[in-house]
Amino acid sequence: MRGGEEGGFATAGAVMLSEGRRRLLLAVILLGSLAAAISLGPVAQNVGFHRFADQRVILGVPNFFDVTSNVAFLLVGAAGLAFCHADRGLSLRGAWLTCFAGVAIVSAGSAYYHLNPNNATLVWDRLPITIAFMGLLAAVLGEYVDERLGKILLVPAVALGLLSVLYWHWFDDLRLYAWIQLVPMLTIPVVMILFRHRYTHQWLLLLALALYGLAKLAEVYDREVFALAQLLSGHTLKHLIAALSCYAVLASLTLRKPAA
């Protein structure tokens, strides 16, 4: 689809409300969702979370497929970093570099966790996940709402993401970490509706969100998926689908052109 046709919903949404009201609505969604998460009361880590379906030891590596499937994150993260490093004119380059750095580091953090799943090792899995999410959020807000806003938010957003993991680790309360994962999935579609798009191929960002949702679903049905054929578990598929989600984000950057 041509840039002028792709994402026409965004232009319509941008026309219906004034700039100030659109920004206010976005702030209400961000702060309102945070208030809703906090109002739930403390959410402790499920002690059964670490008992994954596929615990096979292959070539001396415990939980082999849950460990090795993290290579997919390394490949996508490295490709994203290479693209962002080469494209000096990339809008919000720092935020995109942060996003793909987080994706690349997830491969090491998640592999380390799955070698010996427990709360202590899970910290190293979750820390880079928040880096990737907050980098993505800052980049999208900067490109759709205001470039200066994206640059200003990047460091505080990443710091808040890291703090959410530490807060869970210290107090066994997942509320803030859950919000960090949820807020991009809430915000990005709203931003795409309310604000004018600058580039083509933005539908790939929506595809990335849909794939990540599918990955989380595979995680929930870890044992049921593994029981189907005893080949790959739902958690292994979660890694692969989540990496594909990150690749969709990268594709949105490599394929896009300025919108008409």
Protein Blocks (a to p, Z undefined) as FASTA:
>chain_A
ZZklgoplmmmmmmmpcfklmmmmmmmmmmmmmmmmmmnopadddfklmmcfblcdeehi
ahklmmmmmmmmmmmmmmmmmmmmmmmmbghklmmmmmmmmmmmmmmmmmmmmmmgcfkl
mmmmmmmmmmmmmmmmmmmmmmmmommlmmmmmmmmmmmmmmmmmmmmmnopaklmmmmm
mmmmmmmmmmmmmpccfbehklmmmmmmmmmmmmmmmmmmmmmmmmmnopacfklmmmmm
mmmmmmmmmmmmmmpccdZZ
